[in-house]
């Protein structure tokens, strides 16, 4: 039996952590894996020595993947394999330029959406019925498989430091980011030293803001740049955030999140609108108030009810089922000439091959 081939198609550093649990399952089942790195925002230095990289679209086409896993929004139709959306985060309610929720934007690229939980599955199933060219399977999110495994050698857990740990995360969007607004406060909190503070930002955060926070690093505040946020989440007691979808991952650990000007008005978040509310709200969150914790539990059951560490296995099973038994009732994907032209220009590939 010929081993199936799977391409990991990534454009951001955080995608390594999303797809590596899936890679581990593929290799354990005898499959083959290669990586393709699109664009300048993904760092090849994060590839491991035993991970195979394909350097061009010609190389991808020659390798002939059976499936392409994408933790992003778009993928070329001029490479082979069924295209599988595995998402780069949870739905954070962000509205795109078209006035629609970006998480549910259909871009005519995918054959299979592997959804994370009931509150997104139902929406995508409705979209599948409307568009008729893709299928939807609820699998859970591969990135979270390690989240539910025992913590081993976590560099951000310091047993000798008994202070509570606050993790600050922020999105890069100027309209939504809390980082510019809370810099003075975080400087003051770091100077007080009541908590151990970890800071981690979206990789697209403007460099001037990153440099500001790096300038206040001390024994009480650590700035972290990483391709794997899970150890950070496991180490923290409370998160301070804005609208970044990383807060949803943190909630799955059944820990409170304090948000700054979050637009959802959700019961499972402790939201504040002014800087002077932040410190007291973090103190309240650290008590793990029962009403808040019950709201978090209810939300997690809708967002991602899987805590067995086997989401990657479900994604691979759904992918293989579609490879082995294509749904003949599906219509063909739209060509989407404008989007594919942009991808061809970005990748410098002009051969008239279209695998769809």
Secondary structure, 3 states (H helix, E strand, C coil): CCCCEEEEEECCCCHHHHHHHHHHHHHHCCCEEEEEECCCCCCHHHCCCCCCECCCHHHHHHHCCCEEEECCCCCCCCCCCEEEECCCCCCCCCECCCCCEHHHCCCCCCCEEEECCHHHHHHHHHHHHHHCCCEEEECCCHHHHHHHCCCCCCCCCCCCCCCCEEEEEECCCCCCCCHHHHHHHHHHHHHHCCCEEEEEECCCCCHHHHHHHHCCCCCCEEECCCCCCHHHHHHCCEEEECCCCHHHHHHCCCCCEEEECCCCCCCCCEEECCHHHHHHHHHHHCCCCHHHHHHHHHHHHHHCCCCCCCHHHHHHHHHHHHHHCCCCCCCCCCCCHHHHHHHHHHHCCCCCCCCC
